[in-house]
């Protein structure tokens, strides 16, 4: 089976490629904006281009039976247009190419942020429905629209689709989430938002990669219940966010967090900074936004019973094991 992975050079993309190889899939290709010479050295074909370029996408998709769409512009700050081009238009280009070239399976990496409504989410499942766009950042809004496109494409020209919503992917190889957290902490700029008792889901990267492989396998079943659906993916073992961060800092010998701010004040600060940064045309992400204030202080964990039942997804790496593997990897990295 010829398989295409968009964003194959990224954090999740590389782990997914490894998981596919371990599952016996050897005819792999990636679509990326960079040349990915390290992947080429592994015998993986690389198609270089922009997701917003229909011709480049068509060339990458041609001859494939399955596509994993992992690539996306992530973050919590930036114009809607800057997110819509890669996240919406890019996804639409891929889906159109898949239908024209008779691709059979499409696995989309979505986000739980598509159900964000501005209030705590505690053990919710997929029946919660989509969130409120006005309360979302541009990333979440564009991921919501892209996911809807993916699910609507199911059954068109024989294409089967599924969307996975992994929450806060972490682990060895992460160049964004954990490094940004540690960099902020090292400057003593990390501030606890809220009372520090909120529960959140985490998703260890190899577990997420395995969920994607399982999704492909499930889509191949004759009477699959998976096609056209979306699934939350996580450890299935929520943690209290701020104690977890404190534990990580302690294991790395870093100073603890000593500053706190209430959700109300953080939300107000975020609102003010958003206006200021927009007026002054500052492209850099503000130190606080309304969306981030809510995410750092409220519960957001999900029921993954549907993924366990339909995908046969069982997290193989626990939070404790993942923490030890992450610490080991971090200590091997340059300061």
Backbone torsions as a table, in degrees:
resi	resn	phi	psi	omega
1	UNK	NA	124.9	175.6
2	UNK	-81.1	126.1	-175.0
3	UNK	-126.0	133.1	175.6
4	UNK	-107.5	135.4	175.5
5	UNK	-121.2	115.2	174.5
6	UNK	-80.6	145.0	-177.9
7	UNK	68.7	33.2	-176.1
8	UNK	-66.8	-16.3	-180.0
9	UNK	-91.6	-2.9	-178.2
10	UNK	-82.0	-177.6	-177.1
11	UNK	-57.8	-61.0	179.1
12	UNK	-69.5	-38.6	-177.5
13	UNK	-55.2	-45.0	-179.4
14	UNK	-65.9	-41.3	178.1
15	UNK	-66.3	-34.9	178.3
16	UNK	-66.8	-44.0	177.6
17	UNK	-57.8	-42.7	178.7
18	UNK	-64.1	-42.7	179.7
19	UNK	-64.0	-38.2	178.0
20	UNK	-65.8	-41.6	178.2
21	UNK	-63.5	-42.0	179.5
22	UNK	-66.4	-26.3	178.7
23	UNK	-84.6	-1.2	176.1
24	UNK	100.7	4.4	178.1
25	UNK	-88.1	120.0	-174.0
26	UNK	-115.2	-19.7	-179.3
27	UNK	-92.3	84.4	-172.6
28	UNK	-116.3	145.9	173.9
29	UNK	-141.3	156.3	178.4
30	UNK	-126.3	154.1	173.6
31	UNK	-117.5	120.6	-173.2
32	UNK	-148.8	159.3	177.0
33	UNK	-81.2	-18.8	178.9
34	UNK	-104.2	167.6	-176.1
35	UNK	-72.8	-25.3	176.5
36	UNK	54.5	55.3	-177.4
37	UNK	-62.6	-30.5	178.4
38	UNK	-65.2	-35.1	178.2
39	UNK	-74.2	-38.1	177.3
40	UNK	-60.9	-35.5	179.2
41	UNK	-65.4	-22.0	178.3
42	UNK	-89.4	3.3	-180.0
43	UNK	86.7	13.4	179.2
44	UNK	-93.2	128.2	179.8
45	UNK	-71.7	138.7	-178.0
46	UNK	-120.1	123.4	173.6
47	UNK	-107.2	115.7	-175.8
48	UNK	-96.0	130.9	179.5
49	UNK	172.4	-172.4	-177.9
50	UNK	-111.2	134.4	178.9
51	UNK	-59.4	-25.7	179.9
52	UNK	-79.6	-3.6	179.6
53	UNK	-98.4	104.7	-175.9
54	UNK	-57.8	-38.9	-177.4
55	UNK	-66.7	-41.1	178.7
56	UNK	-65.2	-39.6	178.8
57	UNK	-65.9	-43.5	179.3
58	UNK	-58.1	-43.2	-179.1
59	UNK	-63.8	-37.9	-178.8
60	UNK	-72.3	-35.4	-175.6
61	UNK	-79.5	-30.6	-175.1
62	UNK	-53.9	126.6	177.9
63	UNK	90.6	-0.9	-179.2
64	UNK	-91.8	152.8	173.9
65	UNK	-104.8	-23.0	-178.4
66	UNK	-142.6	144.8	177.9
67	UNK	-130.2	128.7	170.8
68	UNK	-104.2	115.4	-179.4
69	UNK	-99.5	95.1	-176.9
70	UNK	-101.1	-31.8	-174.1
71	UNK	-62.7	142.2	176.8
72	UNK	-169.4	158.0	169.7
73	UNK	-88.4	117.7	-178.1
74	UNK	-106.3	170.6	178.9
75	UNK	128.8	175.4	-178.0
76	UNK	-120.0	7.7	-177.9
77	UNK	-141.7	143.8	179.1
78	UNK	136.1	164.7	-178.1
79	UNK	-70.0	153.2	177.8
80	UNK	-58.9	-41.3	-177.7
81	UNK	-61.6	-38.4	-178.5
82	UNK	-66.7	-25.7	177.4
83	UNK	-90.1	-35.0	-175.7
84	UNK	-65.0	-38.0	-176.6
85	UNK	-59.5	-54.7	179.0
86	UNK	-76.5	-39.4	-171.1
87	UNK	-80.0	-39.0	-179.6
88	UNK	-95.4	-59.1	-178.7
89	UNK	-60.2	-42.1	179.0
90	UNK	-60.0	-42.9	178.6
91	UNK	-66.4	-41.8	179.3
92	UNK	-63.5	-39.6	177.4
93	UNK	-62.5	-41.3	179.3
94	UNK	-65.1	-45.4	-179.0
95	UNK	-62.9	-41.7	178.7
96	UNK	-62.9	-42.9	179.4
97	UNK	-64.4	-39.7	179.8
98	UNK	-63.0	-41.0	-179.8
99	UNK	-69.0	-39.1	-178.7
100	UNK	-70.6	-31.3	-177.8
101	UNK	-102.8	12.3	173.6
102	UNK	58.8	40.5	171.9
103	UNK	-67.5	143.4	-173.5
104	UNK	-96.0	-31.5	-171.8
105	UNK	-134.1	136.0	-178.9
106	UNK	-134.2	115.7	179.8
107	UNK	-112.3	119.5	-173.5
108	UNK	-108.4	131.0	175.4
109	UNK	-87.3	102.5	-179.5
110	UNK	-96.5	-151.6	-177.5
111	UNK	-155.6	143.4	174.7
112	UNK	-63.3	-14.8	179.5
113	UNK	-63.8	-13.7	-180.0
114	UNK	-70.7	-11.9	178.1
115	UNK	-109.1	11.1	-177.5
116	UNK	-65.0	126.7	-178.2
117	UNK	-120.8	0.1	179.3
118	UNK	95.2	-6.5	178.5
119	UNK	-123.8	165.9	-177.3
120	UNK	-58.2	144.2	177.1
121	UNK	-119.5	108.9	-174.1
122	UNK	-118.5	108.9	176.9
123	UNK	58.2	35.7	179.5
124	UNK	-80.7	153.2	176.4
125	UNK	-113.6	-171.6	-172.2
126	UNK	-67.6	-13.0	179.2
127	UNK	-73.7	-6.5	-178.0
128	UNK	-64.4	-24.6	-179.1
129	UNK	80.2	178.9	-176.8
130	UNK	-77.7	160.6	-175.4
131	UNK	-83.6	-163.7	-177.1
132	UNK	-107.2	107.6	-175.1
133	UNK	-52.5	-36.7	-176.7
134	UNK	-65.6	-18.6	-179.7
135	UNK	-97.6	-0.2	-175.4
136	UNK	-99.7	161.4	168.2
137	UNK	-82.6	170.9	-176.6
138	UNK	-61.3	-36.1	178.3
139	UNK	-58.4	-51.1	-177.5
140	UNK	-63.6	-40.8	-179.4
141	UNK	-63.1	-44.0	-178.2
142	UNK	-72.5	-32.8	175.8
143	UNK	-67.4	-35.1	177.3
144	UNK	-61.2	-49.3	-178.6
145	UNK	-64.4	-41.9	179.7
146	UNK	-62.7	-42.4	179.0
147	UNK	-62.6	-41.1	178.0
148	UNK	-60.9	-39.0	177.6
149	UNK	-63.4	-42.5	-179.4
150	UNK	-63.1	-46.4	-178.3
151	UNK	-68.6	-35.4	178.8
152	UNK	-69.0	-25.8	-178.5
153	UNK	-78.0	-11.9	-179.3
154	UNK	-60.0	130.8	178.3
155	UNK	90.4	-8.3	179.9
156	UNK	-84.1	123.6	-178.4
157	UNK	54.7	34.6	176.0
158	UNK	80.0	6.2	-178.2
159	UNK	-82.0	131.4	173.7
160	UNK	-107.1	130.6	-176.8
161	UNK	-125.5	156.5	174.2
162	UNK	-152.9	147.6	178.6
163	UNK	-117.3	133.2	176.4
164	UNK	-111.6	139.1	-176.9
165	UNK	-118.4	75.1	177.6
166	UNK	-72.4	142.4	-175.7
167	UNK	-111.5	122.9	177.3
168	UNK	49.8	73.5	-179.8
169	UNK	-71.9	132.7	-177.7
170	UNK	-145.6	166.0	178.0
171	UNK	137.4	-178.4	179.3
172	UNK	-58.0	136.5	-179.7
173	UNK	99.2	-10.1	179.3
174	UNK	-66.1	128.0	179.9
175	UNK	-113.6	5.3	-173.8
176	UNK	-128.3	-68.1	-171.9
177	UNK	-59.1	-64.0	-177.0
178	UNK	-68.4	-45.1	178.0
179	UNK	-58.2	-40.1	178.1
180	UNK	-64.3	-41.9	177.7
181	UNK	-59.9	-46.8	-177.5
182	UNK	-69.4	-36.5	178.4
183	UNK	-63.9	-42.1	178.7
184	UNK	-65.1	-41.8	179.9
185	UNK	-65.7	-38.0	-178.6
186	UNK	-65.3	-26.4	178.3
187	UNK	-90.2	3.7	-177.6
188	UNK	58.0	35.5	179.1
189	UNK	-107.6	2.7	-178.8
190	UNK	-81.8	123.1	-175.9
191	UNK	-121.1	129.3	177.7
192	UNK	-72.4	128.5	178.5
193	UNK	-101.9	125.3	-179.6
194	UNK	86.2	-167.4	-175.8
195	UNK	-78.3	-11.8	177.8
196	UNK	81.9	18.6	-178.8
197	UNK	-111.8	6.1	-176.7
198	UNK	-74.8	143.2	-178.5
199	UNK	-100.8	137.7	179.5
200	UNK	-136.8	156.9	173.6
201	UNK	-91.0	144.7	171.6
202	UNK	-120.0	161.5	179.0
203	UNK	-138.3	107.0	179.7
204	UNK	-68.4	136.3	-166.7
205	UNK	-59.4	-38.9	-179.6
206	UNK	-70.7	-30.1	174.3
207	UNK	-65.5	-41.3	179.6
208	UNK	-65.2	-42.5	178.0
209	UNK	-60.3	-42.5	179.1
210	UNK	-63.6	-37.8	178.0
211	UNK	-60.7	-37.0	178.6
212	UNK	-66.4	-42.1	178.2
213	UNK	-63.7	-42.4	178.4
214	UNK	-63.0	-34.9	178.7
215	UNK	-65.0	-41.1	177.0
216	UNK	-61.5	-45.5	-179.5
217	UNK	-63.7	-38.5	179.4
218	UNK	-66.9	-37.2	179.5
219	UNK	-64.8	-23.6	-178.1
220	UNK	-81.4	-11.7	179.9
221	UNK	-70.0	143.7	-174.6
222	UNK	-56.2	-51.7	-178.0
223	UNK	-112.3	52.3	-175.4
224	UNK	-64.8	137.4	174.9
225	UNK	-87.1	-0.2	-170.4
226	UNK	-84.5	-35.2	-171.7
227	UNK	-56.2	129.5	177.5
228	UNK	84.9	1.3	-175.9
229	UNK	-105.5	171.0	174.9
230	UNK	-124.6	146.3	-176.8
231	UNK	-135.6	133.3	170.8
232	UNK	-73.3	139.4	178.3
233	UNK	-128.6	130.9	177.1
234	UNK	-162.2	-170.1	175.4
235	UNK	-72.4	-20.4	-174.2
236	UNK	71.6	18.7	-176.5
237	UNK	-146.3	81.1	-175.8
238	UNK	-59.3	152.7	176.7
239	UNK	-124.5	156.6	170.4
240	UNK	-77.2	120.5	-169.0
241	UNK	-55.1	-53.0	-171.7
242	UNK	-72.7	-39.5	171.7
243	UNK	-60.3	-35.6	178.1
244	UNK	-65.0	-42.7	177.8
245	UNK	-64.7	-42.3	177.7
246	UNK	-59.0	-41.4	179.9
247	UNK	-63.3	-43.0	178.9
248	UNK	-60.9	-46.2	179.8
249	UNK	-63.3	-41.2	-179.6
250	UNK	-62.9	-43.0	-179.4
251	UNK	-65.6	-24.1	179.3
252	UNK	-96.4	2.7	178.8
253	UNK	69.8	28.6	-178.9
254	UNK	-98.5	156.6	-178.6
255	UNK	-64.2	144.9	-179.5
256	UNK	-73.2	164.9	176.4
257	UNK	-78.9	128.4	-177.6
258	UNK	-117.8	-12.5	-177.0
259	UNK	-103.6	142.5	177.2
260	UNK	-133.7	157.1	175.8
261	UNK	-146.0	142.6	-179.4
262	UNK	-72.6	156.8	177.1
263	UNK	-58.1	-42.3	-177.7
264	UNK	-59.1	-46.2	-179.3
265	UNK	-70.2	-39.6	179.8
266	UNK	-64.5	-39.1	179.6
267	UNK	-65.7	-43.4	178.7
268	UNK	-65.1	-41.3	178.3
269	UNK	-62.8	-43.6	179.3
270	UNK	-60.5	-42.2	179.4
271	UNK	-61.5	-44.4	179.8
272	UNK	-64.4	-43.8	-178.6
273	UNK	-66.9	-37.4	178.2
274	UNK	-60.3	-45.3	179.1
275	UNK	-63.9	-46.1	-178.9
276	UNK	-60.2	-46.9	-177.6
277	UNK	-66.1	-34.3	179.2
278	UNK	-72.2	-42.6	179.4
279	UNK	-62.7	-39.5	-176.9
280	UNK	-90.3	3.7	179.2
281	UNK	55.2	43.6	178.8
282	UNK	-90.1	118.8	-176.8
283	UNK	-81.3	-24.7	-179.9
284	UNK	-63.0	144.0	-179.4
285	UNK	-66.6	132.8	176.7
286	UNK	-64.5	154.1	178.0
287	UNK	-65.2	-15.7	176.7
288	UNK	-152.1	142.6	172.3
289	UNK	-133.1	166.7	179.4
290	UNK	-63.0	-41.2	-179.7
291	UNK	-62.4	-46.1	-179.3
292	UNK	-65.0	-39.3	179.1
293	UNK	-57.5	-44.4	178.7
294	UNK	-67.3	-43.1	-177.5
295	UNK	-63.9	-34.2	-177.2
296	UNK	-83.0	-11.0	-172.9
297	UNK	-123.3	-13.7	-176.3
298	UNK	-109.0	158.4	172.5
299	UNK	-64.8	137.9	166.5
300	UNK	-153.2	89.5	175.2
301	UNK	-138.1	156.5	-163.5
302	UNK	-131.7	151.9	177.4
303	UNK	-84.7	120.6	-176.7
304	UNK	-104.9	22.9	179.6
305	UNK	-58.3	-37.7	-178.9
306	UNK	-64.6	-41.8	178.4
307	UNK	-65.4	-37.9	178.2
308	UNK	-65.2	-40.3	-176.7
309	UNK	-76.3	-49.7	-172.8
310	UNK	-85.0	-36.1	-178.0
311	UNK	-98.0	-10.0	-173.4
312	UNK	59.3	37.7	-178.0
313	UNK	-84.7	119.4	173.9
314	UNK	-129.4	115.1	-179.7
315	UNK	-55.4	126.1	-177.7
316	UNK	-88.9	-25.4	-179.2
317	UNK	-112.4	121.4	-178.9
318	UNK	-77.2	169.5	176.4
319	UNK	-59.1	-41.6	-177.9
320	UNK	-66.9	-45.8	178.5
321	UNK	-64.2	-41.3	179.8
322	UNK	-62.9	-39.8	178.5
323	UNK	-61.2	-44.5	-179.3
324	UNK	-65.2	-40.7	178.6
325	UNK	-67.0	-37.9	178.2
326	UNK	-65.6	-46.1	179.5
327	UNK	-59.7	-44.2	179.3
328	UNK	-59.1	-43.5	-179.4
329	UNK	-68.2	-42.9	-178.9
330	UNK	-61.6	-38.4	-177.9
331	UNK	-70.5	-16.5	177.7
332	UNK	-89.9	-10.2	-177.5
333	UNK	-83.8	155.3	174.0
334	UNK	-58.5	150.3	-176.9
335	UNK	-54.2	NA	NA
